Amino acid sequence: MNFIRLEARPQSSDFWRIASLLLALIVTVILGVILFMALGKDPFKGLQVFFWEPIRSSYALGELMVKATPLLLIALGLSVSFRSNVWNIGAEGQYVLGAIGASAVALMAERNTSAWIVVPILLAGVLGGMLWAGITAWLRDRFNANEILVSLMLVYVGIMFLNYLVFGPWKDPAGYNFPQTKTFEAVTHIPKLWTGSRVNIGWLLALLGVAVMGLFLFRTRAGWAQQVGGLAPQAARYAGFSSRRAIWVALLISGGCAGLAGALEVAGPIGQLTPYVPVGYGFAAIIVAFVGRLHPLGLIFSSLLMSMFYIGGELAQSRLGLPKSITGVFQGLLLFSLLACDVLMVYRLRISWPVKGAH
């Protein structure tokens, strides 16, 4: 009989930092196969709708980018926040407020309004997200309130505010009593990258955000101060970095990114404000951030992977008769597989064989 134990490594393994991601994905696929078999579904078809259908054509790739855009933007903001040791769990609420802010400007547009109104629409989304995150920052700064709880509770406040608007003052009087605003004018729509696809300039903005965030985190003193404050708060204070400033910067950046994602959604694929704007992107982006190792380049890969789960979940409903929750199940499987595999970064497996005759 052999004994398996975990032995602490002298230092974190750079090899397993990447390899654990691949191992986690393999484990997720294996668990997915077991899940499909347990549900009485063909595992090959199940894996096909999750990992092949989203990339099988140019249109499918376009839809993949549409789903990945908000995930990438929100995860970029969260990566700054988490690296700063500020745990913003309420990006979903900031996403919703960004959508509301953008809608407020879009609803003022008329048919002859200049197409440049897209710029204030996006700015209103950014400001909406920053405002909502600013509440958390102020409560943390002023009263040392726990930002995890505050930001999370504000998600539900934001959703209730959204419902109040679409069921009340912003409800379309010609909308057959559906809880939604009127459809935004065509001039407010985010410009598309190419015809025949729903991909818009939001994808380019997200990729630009990757470059900007990479420069900020790894090439500027302010970005370095944010990370030092997260890794070693006492050293940061000794170096003269303000912990209060770090909190505000982290939350305002993450809130602004989430708000921009919300603005791009309502003025892009959706085209109006509805109660169904919050679809969980803010929570899924937390997984995206950690799968991407909080690195801007890694977030591109992880956001595309997570968008495959969203599209695969939708296809699994229509083609395999599985419930909508299958998307969340795969997201959870990936997260827990990653957490388990990450143990190998700081521990190594040791197999010891007992000596014959030993008691």
C-alpha positions in Angstrom: 0.0 0.0 0.0 1.3 3.4 -0.9 0.8 6.7 0.9 0.2 10.0 -0.9 0.9 13.3 0.8 1.4 16.9 -0.1 4.8 18.5 0.6 5.2 22.3 0.6 7.5 23.6 -2.2 10.3 26.0 -1.3 8.8 28.5 -3.7 5.7 28.7 -6.0 6.1 26.7 -9.2 6.1 28.7 -12.4 5.5 25.6 -14.4 2.3 24.6 -12.5 1.1 28.2 -12.7 0.3 27.5 -16.4 0.0 23.7 -16.3 -2.7 23.8 -13.5 -4.9 25.8 -15.9 -4.6 23.1 -18.6 -5.1 20.4 -16.0 -8.2 22.2 -14.6 -9.7 22.4 -18.1 -9.1 18.7 -18.7 -10.7 17.9 -15.3 -13.6 20.1 -16.3 -14.1 18.2 -19.5 -13.9 14.8 -17.7 -16.4 15.9 -15.1 -18.6 17.3 -18.0 -18.6 13.9 -19.7 -19.6 12.2 -16.4 -22.4 14.8 -16.0 -23.8 14.2 -19.5 -23.8 10.5 -18.9 -25.5 10.9 -15.6 -28.2 13.0 -17.3 -28.7 10.3 -19.9 -27.2 12.5 -22.7 -24.6 11.6 -25.4 -21.3 13.0 -23.9 -19.9 13.5 -27.4 -22.8 15.7 -28.4 -22.6 17.5 -25.1 -18.9 18.4 -25.6 -19.6 19.3 -29.2 -22.1 22.0 -28.3 -19.8 23.4 -25.6 -16.5 23.3 -27.4 -17.0 23.0 -31.1 -20.2 24.7 -32.1 -19.1 28.1 -30.7 -16.1 28.1 -33.1 -17.3 26.2 -36.2 -18.0 29.2 -38.4 -17.2 32.9 -38.8 -20.7 33.8 -37.5 -20.2 31.5 -34.4 -16.8 33.2 -33.8 -18.5 36.6 -34.0 -21.0 35.5 -31.3 -18.1 34.2 -29.2 -16.6 37.7 -29.3 -20.0 39.3 -28.5 -20.2 37.2 -25.3 -16.6 37.6 -24.5 -16.6 41.5 -24.7 -18.4 42.2 -21.4 -16.6 39.4 -19.6 -13.2 40.7 -20.7 -14.0 44.3 -19.8 -15.3 43.4 -16.3 -12.5 41.0 -15.6 -9.9 43.6 -16.6 -11.3 45.9 -13.9 -11.5 43.1 -11.3 -7.9 42.1 -12.0 -6.8 45.6 -10.8 -9.1 45.4 -7.8 -8.0 41.9 -6.8 -4.3 42.6 -7.3 -4.8 45.6 -4.9 -6.4 43.2 -2.4 -9.7 45.0 -2.7 -12.4 42.4 -3.1 -15.1 43.9 -5.4 -17.7 41.1 -5.7 -20.4 43.5 -6.9 -19.4 44.0 -10.5 -22.8 42.8 -11.6 -24.4 45.8 -9.9 -21.9 48.2 -11.5 -22.7 46.6 -14.8 -26.4 47.2 -14.3 -25.8 50.8 -13.3 -23.7 51.3 -16.4 -26.5 50.0 -18.5 -28.9 52.4 -16.8 -26.6 55.4 -17.2 -26.1 54.6 -20.9 -29.9 54.1 -21.4 -30.6 57.5 -19.8 -28.6 59.2 -22.6 -29.7 56.8 -25.4 -33.4 57.6 -24.6 -32.8 61.3 -25.2 -31.7 60.6 -28.8 -33.9 61.4 -31.7 -33.8 60.2 -35.3 -31.8 63.2 -36.5 -29.3 63.1 -33.5 -25.7 62.9 -34.5 -24.1 59.4 -34.4 -21.5 60.9 -32.0 -24.0 60.4 -29.3 -22.4 56.9 -28.9 -19.5 58.6 -27.1 -21.6 60.2 -24.3 -23.6 57.0 -24.1 -20.4 55.0 -23.3 -19.2 57.7 -20.9 -22.5 57.6 -19.1 -22.1 53.9 -18.7 -18.6 54.3 -17.3 -19.7 57.0 -14.8 -22.7 54.9 -13.7 -20.4 52.0 -12.9 -17.9 54.2 -11.1 -20.7 55.9 -9.1 -22.0 52.5 -7.9 -18.5 51.3 -7.0 -17.8 54.6 -5.4 -20.4 53.9 -2.8 -18.5 50.8 -1.7 -15.2 52.7 -1.8 -16.7 55.5 0.4 -18.1 53.1 3.0 -14.9 51.1 3.1 -12.8 54.3 3.4 -15.1 56.2 5.9 -16.4 53.3 8.1 -14.1 50.4 7.2 -17.1 48.5 5.9 -16.4 45.1 4.3 -16.3 45.7 0.6 -17.3 42.1 -0.2 -20.6 42.4 1.6 -21.3 46.0 0.6 -20.5 45.5 -3.1 -22.5 42.3 -3.2 -25.6 43.8 -1.5 -25.5 46.7 -3.9 -26.0 44.3 -6.8 -29.5 43.6 -5.6 -30.2 47.3 -5.0 -29.1 48.0 -8.5 -31.3 45.3 -9.9 -34.3 46.7 -8.0 -33.6 50.2 -9.3 -33.5 48.7 -12.8 -36.8 47.0 -12.3 -38.4 50.2 -10.9 -37.3 52.1 -14.1 -38.5 49.5 -16.7 -41.7 48.8 -14.8 -42.3 52.5 -14.1 -41.2 55.8 -15.5 -39.1 54.4 -18.4 -41.6 51.8 -19.5 -42.5 52.0 -23.2 -46.1 53.1 -23.5 -46.3 51.4 -26.9 -44.6 48.2 -25.7 -47.7 46.1 -25.1 -47.2 46.3 -21.3 -43.8 44.6 -21.4 -41.4 45.9 -18.8 -38.9 47.5 -21.1 -37.9 50.9 -22.5 -38.6 51.8 -26.1 -36.1 50.5 -28.6 -33.2 52.9 -28.9 -32.8 55.0 -32.1 -30.5 53.5 -34.7 -28.0 56.4 -34.2 -27.3 55.2 -30.6 -26.3 51.7 -31.7 -22.6 50.8 -31.2 -21.0 50.5 -34.7 -20.4 47.0 -35.9 -17.0 45.8 -37.0 -18.4 44.0 -40.1 -21.7 43.2 -41.7 -23.5 39.9 -41.1 -22.3 39.8 -37.5 -23.2 41.3 -34.2 -19.6 42.0 -33.2 -19.2 45.8 -32.6 -16.4 48.1 -31.6 -16.8 46.9 -28.0 -14.4 44.0 -28.8 -11.8 46.5 -30.0 -12.3 48.6 -26.9 -11.8 45.5 -24.8 -8.6 44.6 -26.5 -7.5 48.2 -26.1 -8.3 47.8 -22.5 -6.0 44.8 -22.3 -3.1 46.9 -23.6 -3.9 49.9 -21.4 -4.3 47.8 -18.3 -1.0 45.9 -19.0 0.8 49.2 -19.3 -0.8 50.5 -16.1 -0.1 47.5 -14.0 3.4 46.7 -15.2 4.9 49.9 -16.5 3.7 52.7 -14.3 4.5 53.7 -10.7 0.7 54.0 -9.9 0.1 50.4 -11.1 3.1 49.2 -9.1 1.8 51.0 -6.0 -1.6 49.3 -6.4 0.0 45.9 -6.5 2.4 46.5 -3.6 -0.5 47.7 -1.5 -2.2 44.4 -2.2 0.8 42.1 -1.6 2.3 44.0 1.4 0.1 46.8 2.9 2.7 47.6 5.6 5.5 47.9 3.1 3.3 50.1 0.9 2.6 52.5 3.8 6.3 52.6 4.7 7.0 53.5 1.0 4.5 56.4 1.3 1.8 54.8 -0.8 -1.8 55.7 0.3 -4.0 52.8 1.2 -7.0 55.0 1.0 -6.1 56.0 -2.6 -5.5 52.4 -3.5 -9.0 51.5 -2.4 -10.6 54.3 -4.5 -8.5 53.6 -7.5 -9.2 49.9 -7.5 -12.9 50.2 -7.1 -13.4 53.1 -9.5 -11.4 51.3 -12.2 -13.3 48.1 -11.7 -16.6 49.9 -11.5 -15.9 51.9 -14.7 -14.9 48.8 -16.6 -18.1 47.1 -15.5 -20.2 50.1 -16.4 -18.7 50.3 -19.9 -19.6 46.6 -20.4 -23.2 47.4 -19.4 -23.3 50.4 -21.8 -22.0 48.3 -24.7 -24.6 45.7 -24.1 -27.7 47.9 -24.0 -26.5 50.1 -26.9 -25.2 47.1 -28.8 -26.8 43.6 -29.0 -29.8 44.4 -26.8 -30.8 47.8 -28.1 -33.0 48.7 -25.1 -33.1 48.4 -21.3 -35.0 45.4 -20.0 -35.1 43.5 -16.7 -33.0 40.8 -18.4 -29.9 42.9 -18.7 -28.3 41.3 -15.6 -27.3 37.8 -16.8 -24.5 37.1 -14.4 -21.6 38.6 -16.4 -20.3 40.4 -13.2 -20.1 37.1 -11.3 -18.8 35.0 -14.2 -16.0 37.6 -14.7 -14.7 36.7 -11.2 -13.9 33.2 -12.6 -12.6 34.8 -15.8 -10.2 36.9 -13.7 -8.8 34.0 -11.8 -8.6 31.6 -14.7 -6.7 34.4 -16.5 -4.3 34.7 -13.5 -5.3 38.4 -13.1 -3.1 39.1 -16.2 -4.5 41.2 -19.0 -3.3 38.7 -21.7 -4.6 35.7 -19.8 -8.0 37.3 -19.6 -8.4 37.2 -23.3 -8.2 33.4 -23.3 -10.3 32.9 -20.2 -13.1 35.3 -21.4 -13.3 33.4 -24.7 -13.5 30.1 -22.8 -16.2 31.4 -20.5 -18.2 32.8 -23.4 -18.0 29.2 -24.9 -19.8 28.0 -21.8 -22.5 30.7 -22.2 -23.1 29.8 -25.8 -22.8 26.0 -25.1 -25.3 26.4 -22.3 -27.8 28.0 -24.7 -27.3 25.3 -27.3 -27.6 22.6 -24.7 -31.1 23.9 -23.9 -32.3 23.8 -27.4 -30.5 20.7 -28.8 -30.2 18.5 -25.7 -33.1 19.6 -23.6 -30.9 20.5 -20.7 -31.8 23.2 -18.2 -30.4 26.8 -18.4 -28.4 26.2 -15.2 -26.0 23.9 -17.1 -24.0 27.0 -17.9 -23.5 27.8 -14.2 -22.6 24.2 -13.6 -19.8 24.3 -16.1 -18.6 27.6 -14.7 -18.6 26.1 -11.2 -16.8 23.0 -12.4 -14.1 25.1 -14.0 -13.6 27.2 -10.9 -13.4 24.3 -8.4 -11.1 22.3 -10.7 -8.8 25.3 -10.9 -8.8 25.8 -7.1 -8.0 22.1 -6.7 -5.2 22.1 -9.3 -3.7 25.3 -8.0 -2.6 23.4 -5.0 0.2 22.0 -7.1 1.7 25.5 -7.4 2.7 25.5 -3.7 2.7 21.8 -2.9 4.1 18.7 -4.7 2.7 15.2 -4.4 4.9 12.7 -2.6 4.3 9.0 -2.8 6.0 7.0 0.0 6.2 3.3 0.0 6.1 1.6 3.4 9.1 -0.5 4.3 8.5 -4.2 4.4 7.9 -5.4 7.9 7.5 -1.9 9.3 4.6 -1.3 11.7 
